[in-house]
């Protein structure tokens, strides 16, 4: 980056995005449940494209932080809205549907990382932020013309009946356990999303234009893993689902250790480990952020639960992004790996607590 910003400052900018996104999730979830999801998605797409374009022209650290913070709030309009729309249209097979749909953002990562890596290497980082807004406006138009919020015979009843009950969500042991587990997973996810290009560049000695191609193995693993495993989980007993999700999260910690211990010369094995990282990281991530809101939707509001869980996760990112930047400045990559490993182990424990007493609550 030609601005010569420290990793701590970059972490603060990422943290500003995360806290704005988290607050937006908490605020927008109940609003979306009451007033509709389609309009929220359209507004979010327009605001995000505008703010990304503005960001590409900024240079002062404070201005970069402010604009990226506003972008975080704009993007928070998206996730609760689309989870609600999917829940409106699909009343059965929610693990399969949620797992497949929940990987949509990974498809974006898979395309964006190598493409934007090429753009940044050849045209500079500003171009990587000024070109995507054109695509976002096109997507907004397609979404407006091609997507209905819900089947016509249920749309009115769903919008009228939804009420955000914050106290009820806070009193649910399962939702609290799910939210805390998601915080830990989001710390790992946010850390690797933000820092994996730098790690591959510094530790694996990859050229900048190759970093994006190697990093794309992570979302590919997440896409294939979430779509395949949730299809299987949708057909097995509830207790086996719980055990599988907990073991997947436990395997995430082992994968992190293997990635750090890998020789930089063994690039093929490294890409396989990045694929495995995506599978063990994103499958539990997608289940918690997509399937659980759909299951609890009738009792708490789909968008409200999705916003609460995702908001809690980004509170974790707000803390983690600048903290990992500080760890890297002081202790290097070994310190960051230990931090991510600890977070993954805590997530596995919390998921175990979540599923231990799941039968005590009425899902749907």
Secondary structure as GFF3:
##gff-version 3
##sequence-region A 1 364
A	DSSP	alpha_helix	7	35	.	.	.	ID=ss1
A	DSSP	alpha_helix	38	55	.	.	.	ID=ss2
A	DSSP	alpha_helix	61	89	.	.	.	ID=ss3
A	DSSP	alpha_helix	94	102	.	.	.	ID=ss4
A	DSSP	alpha_helix	104	123	.	.	.	ID=ss5
A	DSSP	alpha_helix	125	130	.	.	.	ID=ss6
A	DSSP	alpha_helix	132	146	.	.	.	ID=ss7
A	DSSP	alpha_helix	155	161	.	.	.	ID=ss8
A	DSSP	alpha_helix	166	171	.	.	.	ID=ss9
A	DSSP	alpha_helix	173	203	.	.	.	ID=ss10
A	DSSP	alpha_helix	208	233	.	.	.	ID=ss11
A	DSSP	alpha_helix	238	261	.	.	.	ID=ss12
A	DSSP	alpha_helix	267	286	.	.	.	ID=ss13
A	DSSP	pi_helix	287	291	.	.	.	ID=ss14
A	DSSP	alpha_helix	292	295	.	.	.	ID=ss15
A	DSSP	alpha_helix	297	300	.	.	.	ID=ss16
A	DSSP	alpha_helix	302	356	.	.	.	ID=ss17
A	DSSP	three_ten_helix	358	360	.	.	.	ID=ss18
###
